[in-house]
Amino acid sequence: MLMQIMKKIYGLLKRIIISAFLLYSFNLVMSPLNILIPINLITVSILVVLGIPGLISLFVILLYVY
């Protein structure tokens, strides 16, 4: 029972770290074009839930708003 909970926590932490790294690398690549998505709780949680389609949707929303 405890091992299953620990595996779920480990998987969630892994997804959070990968999502933050993905946002950081996106910002690093797009910084010459002055297109930045802020790294905060909301954007990281969107990426944790949706993954790459979440990043694409954040990018489209950013282009639509600005």
C-alpha positions in Angstrom: 0.0 0.0 0.0 2.7 2.5 1.0 4.8 1.6 -2.1 1.9 2.4 -4.4 1.5 5.8 -2.8 5.2 6.4 -3.0 5.2 5.5 -6.7 2.4 7.9 -7.4 4.2 10.7 -5.6 7.4 9.9 -7.4 5.6 9.9 -10.8 3.9 13.3 -10.0 7.2 14.9 -8.9 8.8 13.6 -12.1 6.1 15.1 -14.3 6.4 18.4 -12.4 10.2 18.6 -12.9 9.9 17.6 -16.6 7.2 20.2 -17.2 9.3 23.0 -15.5 12.3 22.0 -17.6 10.2 21.9 -20.8 8.9 25.5 -20.1 12.5 26.7 -19.3 13.8 25.2 -22.5 11.0 26.6 -24.5 11.7 30.1 -23.1 15.4 29.6 -23.8 14.8 28.8 -27.4 12.1 31.5 -28.0 13.9 34.3 -26.1 15.5 35.8 -29.2 12.0 36.3 -30.6 10.9 37.8 -27.3 8.2 35.2 -26.8 8.2 34.0 -23.1 5.7 31.9 -21.2 6.1 32.6 -17.5 7.1 29.6 -15.3 4.6 29.6 -12.4 2.2 27.3 -10.7 -0.6 27.6 -13.3 1.6 27.0 -16.4 3.5 24.1 -14.8 0.2 22.5 -13.7 -1.2 22.9 -17.2 1.8 21.1 -18.6 1.6 18.4 -15.9 -2.0 17.6 -16.9 -1.8 18.1 -20.7 1.8 17.7 -21.6 3.1 18.9 -25.0 -0.4 19.8 -26.2 -0.6 22.1 -23.2 2.6 23.8 -24.2 1.2 24.3 -27.7 -2.0 25.7 -26.3 -0.2 28.1 -24.0 1.9 29.3 -27.0 -1.3 29.8 -29.1 -3.0 31.7 -26.2 0.1 33.8 -25.8 0.1 34.7 -29.6 -3.6 35.4 -29.5 -3.4 37.7 -26.5 -0.4 39.7 -27.7 
